[in-house]
Amino acid sequence: MYDLLIIGGGPAGYVAAERAGRNGLSVALFEKSNLGGVCLNEGCIPTKTLLYSAKIYENALSASKYGIYADGLKVDYGKVVARKNKVVKKLIAGVVAKMQHFHIEVIKGDAMILCKENDEVVVQCNMTEYKGKNLLICTGSEAFIPSISGLGNVKDGMVLTNKEILALKELPSTLIVIGGGVIGMEFASLFNSFGTKVTVVELSPEILGGVDAELSFMLREIYNKKGIEFYLNTKVVEIDDSGIRIEKDGECINLTAEKILLSTGRKAIVNGFGLENIGVEINEKGIIVDEQMRTNIPNVYAAGDVTGFSLLAHTAIREGEVAVNNICGLNDTMRYNAIPGVVYTNPEIASVGETEASALSKGISFKVTKLPMTYAGRFVAENEGVNGFSKVIVNDDNKQIIGVHLLGNPSSEIIIGACMAIEQGLTLEQLEKVVFPHPTVGEIIKENIFSI
């Protein structure tokens, strides 16, 4: 008998297991593949490792702007991928060690929820039954494959998802990216940096739906100048061995490419492990949970992408923590007002809180200030010929910071302070009194608030 059974060893699952172990709970964690889930094996970590190599190469190409001359530059993509694999292997080993440290029993195999007996959940794996007082479901998500004519008939290796494209050993000469969301734009950035001719096809009027509209437009303009071709408001109607047929403004166009990346979103994994056996409710997005991450079934929780709410690893981690805290009798609730989003292109985009569009839709009275990142001296020192962009949104009624949006490196690191300000409900006056180190790019946030 375990205090907690966890299905899925991704960020939600393995962090929840660690937190539960820290609190003295006995835990069994079921994972059919490697610990770390999509994030560590097929997503966050491998892509950012590759993107860092791409950034180093791109920076070296422009080093002359900084008085540095690097001759004979070349890319050995095989070594780039080998380093990615090494990083992933090292971090998986770290997760394994952490599970061992907190005495988590990790069972490798396909778990199946069988039933509830006397308020206990019964899960079967490898022909063995395990009983738990509580169950946490963290089965994650998988790539959404759209229905496109010809998709099932193309030659092997032509059409890729985020999983298969990470396994490439050689750079394609041409790449079509179907879907201009975060995943699509990060891979477009990666291969563009290494010299691949990239085309992005997006059904919506703009890339990066949900990201601040000004930042999305600016990033697209930057990558358009870097050579990426964009087709917006465009539908893919057919795929064949040479490329795709698209429809834009009533006209059909053929686009050819060596490889095609499908990055049209992800969907929660809710089938194949017995949710129906205990009656867990789902909707079109995923498992339905409350703010304590409870499902409709007592002592059964869900966290991460399987809930279909915020398909981000850091959201999953916090949701897993909330579930474990409530299992341990600590009242905790999940809040989504300060969930950061980062696009690891070059330059990066980082955002948290309300956009102007979302604030308007909610009827929030707000003020906004916008500044180029060049108002921060450190940014000027490290980004020759680049302006960047920053935006701070403030609730006009209570003067609280409700949104921060940044374009420029290293926005992914700067946004942390904005997350804390929004989560804690800091006002302009309170943030004005915070001392920012100088010179840092993060000072741009303070420059903004003093401009309101």
PAROPA-359139 format. One line per field, with one value per residue (C-alpha): residue number from 1; x, y, z. Coordinates in steps of 0.25 Angstrom, whole numbers, plus 5000, padded with zeros to 4 digits. Layout:
residues N
num: [NUM,...]
c1: [X,...]
c2: [Y,...]
c3: [Z,...]
***
This chain:
residues 452
num: [1,2,3,4,5,6,7,8,9,10,11,12,13,14,15,16,17,18,19,20,21,22,23,24,25,26,27,28,29,30,31,32,33,34,35,36,37,38,39,40,41,42,43,44,45,46,47,48,49,50,51,52,53,54,55,56,57,58,59,60,61,62,63,64,65,66,67,68,69,70,71,72,73,74,75,76,77,78,79,80,81,82,83,84,85,86,87,88,89,90,91,92,93,94,95,96,97,98,99,100,101,102,103,104,105,106,107,108,109,110,111,112,113,114,115,116,117,118,119,120,121,122,123,124,125,126,127,128,129,130,131,132,133,134,135,136,137,138,139,140,141,142,143,144,145,146,147,148,149,150,151,152,153,154,155,156,157,158,159,160,161,162,163,164,165,166,167,168,169,170,171,172,173,174,175,176,177,178,179,180,181,182,183,184,185,186,187,188,189,190,191,192,193,194,195,196,197,198,199,200,201,202,203,204,205,206,207,208,209,210,211,212,213,214,215,216,217,218,219,220,221,222,223,224,225,226,227,228,229,230,231,232,233,234,235,236,237,238,239,240,241,242,243,244,245,246,247,248,249,250,251,252,253,254,255,256,257,258,259,260,261,262,263,264,265,266,267,268,269,270,271,272,273,274,275,276,277,278,279,280,281,282,283,284,285,286,287,288,289,290,291,292,293,294,295,296,297,298,299,300,301,302,303,304,305,306,307,308,309,310,311,312,313,314,315,316,317,318,319,320,321,322,323,324,325,326,327,328,329,330,331,332,333,334,335,336,337,338,339,340,341,342,343,344,345,346,347,348,349,350,351,352,353,354,355,356,357,358,359,360,361,362,363,364,365,366,367,368,369,370,371,372,373,374,375,376,377,378,379,380,381,382,383,384,385,386,387,388,389,390,391,392,393,394,395,396,397,398,399,400,401,402,403,404,405,406,407,408,409,410,411,412,413,414,415,416,417,418,419,420,421,422,423,424,425,426,427,428,429,430,431,432,433,434,435,436,437,438,439,440,441,442,443,444,445,446,447,448,449,450,451,452]
c1: [5000,5006,5001,5002,5002,5007,5005,5015,5029,5030,5032,5018,5020,5035,5034,5022,5028,5040,5031,5023,5036,5041,5028,5030,5020,5022,5021,5021,5024,5020,5027,5027,5039,5050,5048,5047,5035,5034,5041,5054,5054,5047,5044,5049,5063,5068,5062,5069,5082,5081,5077,5088,5098,5091,5092,5107,5108,5100,5107,5120,5116,5113,5125,5132,5122,5129,5143,5145,5148,5145,5150,5147,5134,5126,5115,5117,5102,5105,5114,5103,5093,5103,5104,5089,5088,5099,5092,5079,5085,5092,5079,5071,5082,5080,5065,5067,5077,5067,5056,5066,5069,5055,5052,5042,5039,5040,5033,5036,5024,5010,5001,4986,4976,4967,4957,4955,4954,4950,4955,4968,4972,4977,4987,4993,5007,5015,5004,5006,4995,4998,4989,4990,4982,4983,4986,4992,4991,5002,5001,5005,5002,5005,5007,4994,4993,4984,4976,4983,4981,4992,4999,4998,5004,5017,5031,5037,5045,5038,5028,5033,5028,5036,5041,5046,5052,5061,5067,5072,5087,5088,5083,5072,5074,5060,5049,5034,5029,5014,5009,5015,5013,5024,5029,5029,5036,5047,5050,5049,5060,5069,5070,5070,5082,5089,5086,5074,5064,5051,5037,5026,5012,5001,4986,4984,4987,5000,5010,5010,4996,4993,5007,5006,5002,5013,5024,5019,5019,5033,5039,5033,5039,5053,5052,5047,5060,5068,5062,5050,5038,5024,5010,5000,4985,4989,4983,4990,4981,4991,5004,5012,5027,5031,5025,5011,5000,4994,4982,4984,4974,4967,4980,4986,5002,5012,5023,5035,5044,5053,5046,5033,5031,5017,5016,5001,4999,4998,4987,4985,4987,4974,4973,4979,4981,4967,4961,4948,4949,4948,4939,4949,4942,4949,4945,4951,4963,4967,4964,4955,4961,4958,4968,4973,4976,4965,4957,4943,4947,4952,4967,4969,4977,4983,4994,5002,4998,4987,4978,4980,4980,4994,5003,5016,5026,5027,5012,5012,5022,5014,5001,5008,5013,4999,4993,5003,5002,4987,4989,4998,4987,4993,4983,4988,4982,4987,4987,4990,4991,5006,5010,5022,5023,5036,5040,5054,5057,5069,5064,5056,5042,5037,5023,5015,5001,4991,4993,4987,4977,4973,4972,4962,4954,4953,4949,4961,4965,4980,4991,5003,5017,5027,5042,5053,5062,5073,5068,5076,5091,5095,5086,5093,5107,5103,5094,5100,5091,5078,5067,5059,5045,5039,5025,5019,5004,4998,4984,4979,4970,4979,4993,4997,5006,4998,5006,5021,5025,5040,5047,5062,5073,5072,5057,5055,5064,5058,5044,5046,5045,5032,5026,5029,5023,5010,5009,5010,5001,5012,5008,5016,5020,5025,5033,5039,5045,5052,5067,5071,5086,5093,5096,5086,5076,5066,5066,5057,5045,5049,5051,5037,5030,5036,5031,5016]
c2: [5000,5014,5027,5032,5026,5035,5031,5039,5043,5056,5070,5069,5054,5054,5067,5063,5050,5058,5067,5055,5048,5060,5060,5046,5039,5026,5027,5018,5025,5019,5023,5015,5022,5030,5039,5054,5053,5060,5072,5066,5055,5062,5076,5087,5082,5076,5088,5098,5091,5091,5106,5110,5104,5112,5124,5123,5120,5132,5141,5137,5140,5155,5156,5166,5176,5175,5175,5160,5153,5138,5132,5118,5116,5103,5095,5080,5077,5063,5068,5078,5067,5058,5069,5070,5055,5056,5067,5060,5047,5055,5061,5048,5042,5054,5051,5036,5040,5049,5038,5029,5040,5041,5026,5027,5014,5016,5005,5005,5000,5003,5006,5003,5008,4996,5001,5007,4998,5003,5017,5011,5012,5000,5001,4990,4990,4979,4969,4974,4981,4993,5000,5014,5024,5035,5035,5046,5046,5052,5046,5058,5062,5058,5065,5068,5062,5070,5063,5067,5061,5052,5052,5037,5034,5042,5035,5032,5043,5054,5059,5060,5064,5071,5057,5052,5065,5065,5052,5057,5056,5065,5079,5079,5089,5093,5092,5096,5098,5096,5104,5117,5115,5114,5100,5104,5117,5111,5100,5111,5119,5107,5103,5117,5120,5108,5112,5104,5111,5112,5114,5116,5114,5119,5118,5130,5145,5145,5135,5132,5133,5138,5145,5160,5165,5175,5165,5155,5165,5170,5156,5152,5164,5161,5147,5151,5159,5147,5140,5132,5133,5134,5130,5135,5133,5121,5107,5094,5086,5075,5068,5060,5055,5068,5078,5084,5091,5103,5112,5127,5137,5127,5124,5110,5110,5099,5099,5089,5085,5074,5073,5077,5079,5078,5087,5089,5088,5077,5069,5063,5048,5043,5030,5016,5016,5013,5027,5021,5010,5019,5030,5042,5053,5059,5070,5074,5079,5068,5064,5073,5078,5089,5099,5088,5079,5069,5062,5058,5045,5046,5045,5045,5057,5061,5071,5076,5075,5064,5075,5083,5096,5101,5092,5097,5089,5100,5100,5085,5086,5096,5088,5075,5083,5088,5074,5068,5079,5076,5061,5065,5073,5086,5095,5100,5106,5107,5121,5124,5139,5139,5128,5132,5129,5129,5127,5123,5129,5139,5149,5143,5147,5146,5150,5149,5153,5161,5166,5178,5169,5161,5173,5179,5166,5166,5180,5184,5198,5199,5208,5203,5208,5203,5205,5200,5191,5201,5209,5198,5201,5186,5183,5193,5188,5174,5176,5184,5189,5183,5191,5181,5184,5184,5187,5188,5188,5194,5193,5207,5205,5198,5202,5187,5181,5172,5169,5170,5166,5166,5164,5163,5155,5150,5152,5138,5141,5155,5151,5144,5157,5161,5148,5150,5165,5160,5148,5156,5167,5178,5192,5203,5209,5196,5192,5206,5204,5191,5193,5187,5183,5192,5190,5179,5177,5175,5190,5192,5188,5199,5209,5205,5207,5221,5225,5222]
c3: [5000,4996,5000,4986,4972,4961,4946,4937,4940,4933,4940,4948,4952,4956,4963,4970,4974,4980,4988,4993,4997,5004,5012,5016,5007,5001,4986,4974,4960,4947,4934,4921,4915,4921,4933,4930,4920,4907,4913,4916,4905,4893,4897,4906,4909,4895,4887,4896,4896,4880,4880,4889,4879,4868,4876,4878,4863,4859,4869,4864,4850,4855,4864,4855,4860,4874,4868,4868,4855,4854,4841,4836,4844,4841,4847,4850,4853,4857,4868,4872,4873,4880,4891,4892,4894,4905,4912,4912,4917,4929,4933,4933,4942,4951,4952,4954,4966,4972,4972,4979,4989,4993,4993,4981,4975,4960,4952,4937,4928,4924,4936,4935,4946,4949,4960,4973,4985,4999,4995,4990,4975,4969,4957,4949,4943,4937,4942,4956,4964,4973,4983,4987,4996,4986,4971,4963,4947,4940,4926,4918,4904,4890,4877,4870,4856,4847,4836,4823,4810,4806,4820,4821,4808,4808,4808,4822,4828,4820,4830,4845,4858,4869,4873,4860,4856,4868,4863,4850,4849,4837,4834,4823,4812,4812,4823,4823,4837,4838,4850,4855,4869,4880,4875,4861,4863,4871,4861,4850,4858,4860,4845,4840,4849,4843,4828,4825,4816,4825,4821,4832,4829,4839,4838,4847,4844,4852,4858,4873,4876,4890,4891,4891,4877,4876,4880,4870,4859,4863,4864,4850,4844,4850,4844,4831,4830,4834,4822,4827,4818,4825,4819,4829,4828,4820,4820,4816,4807,4803,4805,4796,4794,4788,4799,4801,4794,4801,4799,4802,4798,4789,4781,4782,4783,4783,4793,4792,4803,4807,4821,4827,4842,4847,4859,4860,4875,4885,4892,4905,4906,4913,4906,4908,4923,4930,4933,4929,4940,4951,4944,4943,4936,4924,4914,4900,4906,4916,4930,4938,4951,4962,4967,4977,4965,4969,4959,4961,4968,4983,4985,4970,4965,4951,4948,4935,4921,4923,4929,4915,4922,4921,4913,4919,4928,4939,4940,4941,4952,4960,4958,4963,4975,4978,4977,4987,4997,4997,4998,5010,5017,5013,5007,4994,4981,4967,4961,4946,4946,4947,4938,4929,4914,4907,4892,4891,4878,4875,4880,4891,4895,4909,4915,4927,4931,4923,4909,4904,4897,4909,4918,4909,4907,4923,4924,4932,4932,4930,4926,4917,4915,4904,4903,4894,4902,4899,4911,4919,4917,4919,4907,4898,4902,4898,4886,4875,4865,4872,4879,4886,4892,4906,4911,4925,4927,4940,4946,4946,4958,4968,4961,4962,4951,4943,4930,4925,4911,4906,4893,4893,4900,4911,4913,4919,4931,4933,4933,4947,4954,4947,4950,4965,4964,4958,4967,4979,4974,4975,4972,4964,4977,4983,4971,4970,4983,4979,4976,4963,4960,4950,4939,4936,4925,4935,4939,4927,4936,4945,4934,4929,4942,4944,4930,4934]
***
